[in-house]
């Protein structure tokens, strides 16, 4: 059987895009046939995805990890702590050139940007923001958190208003860093992460029936969820 490259990337993309439904079961043998991959790279890919929280073992098979509202809340708390500390360091450590590059990367607001592009741009912004701290552990932590949140963040930015709000809040944070105002930047990143979490929960609450009709597993639910 010819081995196809990038097994990990293909699997990861299909999970993040919800092509593989959270809560659904997959088997190594089934994936071998589907992807034309041999067992060794396939198992390595699954173990890497397990470390990222995107799959988990289910007996002899594997399961696409359900959307876990408790995990989403804990990740928001983690991001709040790490990113708030990160911007305070960035005020001291980031060069003017690095801050200018971050502002350039934001570009101008595009109301026609696709939802998936907005999700990717948002994740890139937060990782880059953490990198400005000069501490790669901050950036690694934020990147891991954004990966775990990627499957649900597309709900939070599905409207033009939500995408504009996110872009404007990102721009405000960069402007505050450029002004070397650590307190303001830390407060803004805190309010941004809390607001993002609240918008995400509202979106999940609004769409829970549709998601469950598609077979999407949601755990840790409260209220109408």
C-alpha positions in Angstrom: 0.0 0.0 0.0 1.6 3.3 -1.0 2.1 5.6 2.0 0.8 9.1 1.8 2.7 12.0 3.4 1.3 14.4 5.9 -1.0 11.9 7.7 -1.0 14.1 10.8 -1.9 17.3 8.9 -4.7 15.6 7.0 -6.2 14.1 10.2 -5.8 17.3 12.2 -7.4 19.4 9.5 -10.4 17.2 9.2 -10.9 17.2 13.0 -10.6 21.0 13.3 -13.0 21.6 10.4 -15.5 19.3 12.1 -15.4 17.0 9.1 -14.8 14.3 11.7 -17.6 14.8 14.2 -16.7 15.2 17.9 -17.6 12.0 19.7 -17.3 9.7 16.6 -15.2 6.6 16.7 -12.3 5.9 14.3 -10.1 2.8 13.9 -6.5 2.5 12.8 -7.5 -0.1 10.2 -10.3 2.1 8.8 -7.9 5.1 8.6 -5.3 3.0 6.9 -7.7 2.2 4.1 -9.1 5.8 3.9 -5.8 7.6 3.9 -3.6 5.0 2.2 -1.2 5.2 5.2 0.8 2.5 6.9 0.3 1.7 10.6 3.5 3.3 12.0 3.0 6.9 10.7 -0.8 6.7 11.4 -0.2 5.6 15.0 2.3 8.4 15.5 -0.2 10.9 14.1 -2.9 9.7 16.5 -0.6 9.9 19.5 0.3 13.4 18.5 -3.3 14.4 18.2 -4.0 12.7 21.5 -1.4 14.9 23.1 -3.2 17.9 21.6 -6.5 16.8 23.1 -8.2 16.2 19.7 -8.5 12.4 19.9 -8.6 10.0 22.8 -8.4 6.2 23.1 -11.7 4.3 23.2 -10.8 0.7 23.9 -9.0 -0.7 20.9 -10.3 2.2 18.7 -10.1 5.9 19.0 -12.6 8.7 19.5 -12.7 12.2 18.2 -12.7 14.2 21.5 -16.1 15.6 22.3 -16.5 19.4 22.7 -16.0 19.8 26.5 -17.4 23.0 28.0 -15.5 22.5 31.2 -12.2 22.3 29.2 -13.2 25.4 27.3 -13.7 27.3 30.5 -10.4 26.1 32.0 -8.5 27.0 28.8 -10.0 30.5 28.9 -8.7 30.8 32.5 -5.3 29.6 31.4 -5.2 32.1 28.5 -6.3 34.9 30.7 -3.4 34.3 33.1 -0.7 33.7 30.5 -1.7 36.4 28.0 -2.2 39.0 30.6 1.3 38.3 32.0 2.7 38.1 28.5 1.6 41.6 27.5 3.1 43.1 30.6 6.5 41.6 29.6 5.9 42.7 26.0 5.7 46.3 27.0 9.2 46.1 28.3 10.7 43.6 25.8 9.1 44.0 22.4 10.8 46.3 20.0 9.1 49.0 18.1 9.7 47.1 14.9 8.1 43.9 16.3 5.0 45.8 17.4 4.8 47.5 14.0 5.0 44.1 12.3 2.2 42.8 14.6 0.0 45.8 13.6 0.8 45.2 9.9 -0.2 41.6 10.3 -3.6 42.6 11.5 -4.2 44.6 8.4 -7.5 46.3 7.9 -10.8 44.9 8.8 -12.3 42.8 6.0 -16.1 42.1 6.4 -15.9 39.5 3.6 -13.2 37.4 5.3 -14.3 33.8 5.5 -15.1 32.4 9.0 -12.3 29.8 8.9 -9.8 32.5 7.8 -10.9 34.7 10.8 -10.4 31.8 13.2 -6.9 31.2 11.8 -6.0 34.9 11.9 -7.2 35.2 15.5 -5.1 32.2 16.6 -2.1 33.6 14.8 -2.6 37.0 16.5 -2.7 35.5 20.0 0.4 33.4 19.4 2.3 36.3 17.9 1.2 38.4 20.9 2.6 35.8 23.3 5.9 35.7 21.3 6.3 39.4 21.8 6.9 38.6 25.5 10.2 37.0 24.6 9.3 33.8 26.5 8.7 31.0 24.1 6.9 28.9 26.8 4.1 31.6 26.8 3.8 31.3 23.0 3.8 27.4 23.1 1.1 27.5 25.8 -1.1 29.9 23.9 -0.6 27.9 20.6 -1.7 24.7 22.4 -4.8 26.3 23.9 -5.8 27.8 20.5 -5.6 24.4 18.9 -7.9 22.9 21.5 -10.3 25.7 21.0 -10.2 25.8 17.2 -13.2 23.5 16.7 -15.5 25.9 18.6 -14.1 29.3 17.8 -15.6 29.2 14.3 -19.0 29.6 16.1 -17.9 32.6 18.0 -16.8 34.5 14.9 -19.5 33.4 12.5 -21.1 36.9 12.2 -19.5 40.0 10.7 -20.2 41.9 13.9 -18.3 39.3 16.0 -15.4 39.3 13.5 -15.3 43.2 13.6 -15.4 43.2 17.4 -12.5 40.7 17.6 -10.4 42.7 15.1 -11.0 46.0 16.9 -10.1 44.5 20.2 -6.9 43.1 18.8 -6.0 46.5 17.3 -6.6 48.2 20.6 -4.2 45.8 22.4 -1.5 46.4 19.9 -2.0 50.2 20.1 -1.7 50.0 24.0 1.5 47.9 23.7 2.9 50.5 21.3 2.1 53.2 23.8 3.9 51.0 26.4 0.9 50.9 28.7 1.1 47.5 30.3 -1.9 48.0 32.7 -4.2 49.0 29.8 -3.0 46.1 27.6 -3.4 43.6 30.4 -6.9 44.8 31.1 -7.9 44.7 27.4 -6.6 41.2 26.9 -8.5 40.1 30.0 -11.8 41.6 28.8 -11.2 40.3 25.3 -10.7 36.7 26.5 -13.7 36.8 28.9 -15.9 38.4 26.1 -14.8 35.8 23.6 -15.6 33.0 26.0 -19.1 34.5 26.7 -19.8 34.9 23.0 -18.7 31.3 22.4 -21.0 29.9 25.1 -23.9 32.0 23.6 -23.2 30.6 20.2 -23.1 27.0 21.4 -26.3 27.6 23.3 -28.0 28.9 20.2 -26.8 26.1 18.0 -26.8 23.1 20.4 -29.8 21.4 18.7 -28.2 21.8 15.3 -24.9 20.5 16.5 -26.4 17.5 18.2 -28.5 16.8 15.1 -25.2 16.5 13.3 -24.0 14.0 16.0 -21.6 16.5 17.6 -20.9 15.3 21.2 -21.0 18.1 23.8 -20.1 17.3 27.4 -19.9 19.3 30.6 -23.1 21.1 29.6 -25.0 23.4 31.9 -28.3 25.3 31.5 -30.1 24.9 28.2 -27.0 23.1 26.8 
